[in-house]
Amino acid sequence: MLVGGPTAKKLTLKYENGSICPNGKDKKATLLNFVCDKEIQSKAQISYIGNLHDCSYFFEVRSIYACPTSNKRPRSAFWVFSSASSSSSSWLSLQVEDGSTLN
C-alpha cells in the first residue's frame, strides 16, 4: 500500500499481510520511508531502523528519486511495486495520461 503520493510531504510504502507473527495472530508488515537525498546519484541507500515485536519492520530509503521535481503540471500517475522474488523487487513501466512513461 502506498501511503502518501505525489503531493505528500513524505512518501511511505507499507507492505502488509505477510507471514504470521510470533504471537500467532497478527501478520508481519514492513514500512519503508523514502527520504530525499540529492547527494546519492546512483542506487538508493537502505537503512534498517528496527522492528516492533518481531512483527513490524522499519526501513529508511534515501534516494535522489524521492526528491520533489520542478514539474508543476499535474499528472495522473501512480507507482506499482512488484516482487519478482523474495530477494528482489522491480519497477513496472507505466503510461500516464499525457502519453509519457514512468519507469
Secondary structure, DSSP 8 states (H G I E B T S, - for coil): -EES-TTSSSEEEEE-S-SB-TTSSSB-EEEEEEEE-TT--SS-EEEEEEEETTTEEEEEEEEGGGS--S--S-------EEEEETTEEEE--EE-TTS-EE-
